[in-house]
Amino acid sequence: MKSNGIAALAQDLVKRFGDFTAVAGMNFEVYRGEIFGFLGPNGSGKTTTIRMALGLLTPTSGSVEVLGVPVDGNTHALRPRIGYMSQRFSLYNDLSVLQNLQFYGRAYGLSNHELKEGVEDALVLAGLEGREKVKTHELSGGWRQRLALGAAILHEPEILFLDEPTAGVDPLSRRDFWDLLYGLIEKNITVFVTTHYMDEAEHCHRLAFIQSGSRIVYGSPAEIKEEVMPGQVLELAPSDTGKTIQVLREASDRLKIDEVELYGSLVHVFGPQMEDKLDAIINTLRDAGHDPGQASLVEPSLEDVFIASIK
Amino acid sequence: MSLRHLWAVTRKEIQHIIRDRSTLVIVFLTPFLLLFVFAYSLTVEIKHVPIAVLDFDRSETSRQFVQRITAGDDLELYAQVAALEEIEDLLLRGKIKAALIIHPDFSRQVLSGSGMPMQIIIDGTEPESGAFALDNMASRAEEFIENIFADQLVALSVPAEALKPIDLRISTWYNPSLKPRVDLIPGLISMVLGLPALSVALTLAHEREHGTLEQLMATPIGRTELLVGKMLPYIFVGMINAIIIPTFAIVWFRIPFNGNFFLFLGLTAIFLFAILAMGIIIGVFMRTQAAALAVSFLLIFFPGFFLTGIFFPIAAMPEIMRLESLGLPGTHYAIITRGLFLTGVGLDVLWPYSVMLFGLGLAFVGVAALFFKKKLG
């Protein structure tokens, strides 16, 4: 991917609002043609970073470059090459599907011919053919999200910034939406997407996990797992998860394990060379009078990685 | 400035106006409503003011005098009372607006020509009615005296005209029938035509509230293109009002229009540009529609009412208010409308006000565009 060139680049990007530091020295490279995920909890500085990349906010220090152009005072020439879908889908709810698409097309200066084609493509992408006259507020969240995506790529941008596009959308629509994003990659659109859903991290080619305005882990999902969690994860299915976690945490020094966490109805145990410790862990639990249940070594999920890296 | 971008914004705003009934109501119906309410509430003539009479004289002359005072529609005798305390009670309970107290020596002094001893008490909490009653009684008293002397002079064979050494004739120009509405209504029209400024302030605050403003800022649409694009449809709407409302006022209130109507439309367009730019400034600074609405009333309509000289003469204001009134588009436009409706002057007289309006508009748009960017950061 890197060979395609860099679509966006942030160097020591800082944004302060008074005493509050929203972004504290952010660095990242987004390669052309990839889906770059920007993950973090609400209020971790994701939106602020995107706004600086779009030139809507001026960084306190550091720099950001998009499509090889430094984003500073005048981003006017850059704007037609960028697409943006802001947090709240940014559609005009009182206008129809068609009116929304036409407005954004005109806003990007499309000619009548380009506009007609772009609107048709966007309607197909959003699956809203035949519903052009429907007022936007009558659409459900999933449809509005797809319409907003259609509106954001009408002008065929080279890079698309999506700020929490899947927030508040049902799981099925979220999956469909990610399929749409993969479709964009095939059209050579680079995608920069923020989310606070951990499960969406696995869909990204590369990602940065951020907390309190700082990058905590960074890279492709495989790289991140390798770097943060070289060992494997022991997955237990005990009958009493609470007790199991308590017993193992108390014995963590002796067993040389790093973390014991609840993972749904299961328990995940992290640490180096877990396969060597399997017997010791099971014995410890049996000695304490607990049934460890089914035990297996699994690949860490990104969620495991994030929990481990936050600690 | 790109016309394509401008048109994109303008077209979208027109779609909003058509879609949103409440905007349509604000824009087209409210001016009419306000014009009616103000025209009727501010110009209703005072009639049937209730008064009380305390007659200590109880003579034929004093009875005739009371009869004369209450003969017309203006004053109405609410009660004949016997004591001062009763007057106070009636005044406090709001039953009367004024009271006439006739001195015990009234008939003797009147008939001997040495004076007219009486006292008039008016309710100072309602100065309009009180002053009206006072003026009315004073002029009736004058007539009454004149009549008595005229009768006596006739008896002495002296012509009554000899009593009036000064023949004062008042001639009123421009509003000959002296109906208060005639000079008020052009001012009212100038005020209600500025109403779309409210909508334009709201539409900008609406975009901010709903997050669409941020999306707009990421498009290639420039700040000035966005602001002017938002103003254009409301200028158009304002021009429709500028045709309907004066036409209606001329027909309904029978007010004259002595100037050139096309000049009126042209100068109205300049006024709309200036007042809408004022609305835009408010929209730029306010984060919510509720705040934009409140501030519009505070900065556009209250000063438009009190400071533009429509109801209260600018010359009577303290200096700082007079300066402030110069910065309000309504001040200049009120002069223009009054001039065109009543005196029928042309651009040779009105050009300084027109230039001022245009200058204000440009300045407001400049300020709005300047602060627009900063407000996003």
Interface residues (C-beta under 8 A of the other chain):
Chain A: R51 L54 L56 L57 T58 H76 R79 P80 I82 Y84 M85 S86 Q87 R88 S90 L91 Y92 N93 D94 L95 Q99 F103 Y104 R106 A107 Y108 G109 K135
Chain B: S2 R4 H5 W7 A8 V9 R11 K12 Q15 H16 R19 D20 H210 G211 T212 E214 Q215 L216 M217 A218 T219 P220 I221 G222 L376 G377
